[in-house]
Amino acid sequence: MIDELLFFMEVLVGGLLAGTMYSLVALGFVLIFKASATFNFSQGAMVFFSVLAFCGFMQDFNIPFVLAFILAALLMVVVGLCTERLVLRPLMNASEDTVLMATIGLGYVLEGLAQAAWGVEVRRLDLGIGDFPVPWIADNLKLFISALDITAGLVAAIMIIGLFLLFKYTKIGLGLRAVADDAGAASSIGIPLKHIMLLVWSAAGVVALVAGCMWGARAGVQFALVDLALKALPVLIIGGFSSIPGAIIGGLIIGAVEKILEVYIGPFFGGAIEGWAPYVLAIFFLLYRPEGLFGEKIIRRV
Amino acid sequence: MTYTKKDLINLSVCMVLSLIIIPTFIKTEYWYTSILIPWLCLALATIGQQIVMGYTGQLALGAAGFMAAGAFAMFNLILRVPDLGFVGSLIVSGLIAAAFGILFGLPSLKVRGIYLMVATLASQFFIIWMIDKFGWFKNYDSSGIITAQDIVILGKPFTTPLAMYLVCLAVTTVLTLLAMNMARGSTGRNWMAVRDMDIAAESMGVSLLRTKVQAFAISAFYCGVAGALFAFCYLKSLEPVAFDIKLSFKILFMCILGGLGTINGAFIGAAFILLFPVFLNAVGNNVFHGAIDATIISSIEQVIFGLLMIVFMIYEPLGMAKLWENLKQKLRSKFLSANIKNLKSLKKS
């Protein structure tokens, strides 16, 4: 009995921690959605692009770790700048769906560019954190929890606290919230819309880079990251598109539920139900609570 | 339903082109097996995507899932219910795909935009998983790749590339005409009313439930039939991997670049997305003599598709069909103004 409970706990904790990885990807979506009401479908591609660039800098040019990370982050700022200039500004008055499709195109561009520049083979990313159980926890609590998962959890926690403080207590954060509320009114009182957008896209790019590092260290830096990042979408639906805590809770729910389903129900169906379980869960949420757990209620005016 | 003179001219031009000119002038198998057949199949799937996305305005991203449902339904029907015959099986497999379409289209009643997209992604992943995991669908074949049965219609085998092309052509023609009729009739008016403003449509007495579910069902029917043809005429094998999310994105691109809310856009978009990589490879081989790696070429292709998507969204959200329309308009006005000038000069003299 106690073994079963321990096993369940292990599955649960593993799932929760893996879920923080989804949260990290979802966080990028939320940042952009909060400031510009744009669904950035290319967030997954940004994850792939940034971490591949990071690996490329490190492995092809032998740039040291920290410098490569800074370079990759700067690259994401440039991507953000170009996106704002070339994609979003011309589409300022376009409908939501049009912008969404343009970001799908943007995702394609980023994926293609990344592969053209750094090749298609799977790269190993070594962060110096092993993907193996932490001995201390294994000895004392009898739980096998990967060090990488714990790191991801910590990184996610730090980023969330940072972003929360930024949004809540800084002038920039106030500007961000103002733009999110009503872009027209915000710009008429002198909030520089362009800078805000640039800032948000750069922040989303850096978040993508961090998420990419975590994913890359686990699964290798490869194209499949884009598909994994798609799972951030059900996370967002569950948590709500405009809520940073929502992204985290959503990620945790998805991570835990998919692991538990996989371990306890999966074997009856031949496994691999992780692939669709989050989406089906999202459908149930959509049917009963379309705005997500923390999202603002969607009100459409006629 | 009445047809204008223009429709009849268009139809006869297309028929002459596809039934007489192409079979007499194109003799190489490559054209049939690698370009014409997949073009027709994917165009059909794109019409399905058009119905739900272009006409009804519901962002859906699960076309390949419905195609897989259609393809495997076809395989099982021919295997287990041989009495149905090819055409019967094709229709029934379309209907099976339509059932999935209804099931996964239901969330569209509550949500739209990216929310719906996520819901339709569920269909994509679920259907592929289901086929993959339950051996029955694959007739307990362990290799993962099943050879498709030969196409036999009324006792006659259709196995040569030309014959398969004709089969695809016939099915595509019938379904395209049907789609055009639906789009022009009250069904299509309802779809478009829902697309343009669902609340207004509802208050005018258009049932959202009926319209949306109908659009999803018909769309999935088209995708299912297209998937069956795609597997039986083009791939000649059945493997769930062939219908992954990439194919869904491809069909989405065909639909958007071709022109949302147009039937001819489906054909233009499918042709473009299919032919452009061929063209790019030819350039790579002939201009650069293979100096560029094939993976780089496919990356460049991806970048160009993405860029085109952005450019079209910014400058012409209605896609290539609209460009074609504009070109025709321009030519027409040019000739017209030339005619008017001629008339004037005639009058003067």
Interface residues (C-beta under 8 A of the other chain):
Chain A: F39 F41 L86 V87 P90 L91 A94 E96 D97 T98 V99 L100 M101 A102 I104 G105 L106 G107 Y108 V109 L110 E111 G112 L113 Q115 A116 G119 V120 D227 L230 L233 P234 I237 F269 G270 G271 A272 I273 G275 W276 Y279 V280 A282 I283 L286 L287 P290 R300 V302
Chain B: G57 L59 L106 P107 K110 V111 G113 I114 Y115 M117 V118 A119 L121 A122 F125 F126 W129 D132 K133 F134 M197 I199 A200 I245 F249 L252 I256 T295 I296 S298 S299 I300 E301 Q302 V303 I304 F305 G306 L307 L308 M309 I310 M313 I314 P317
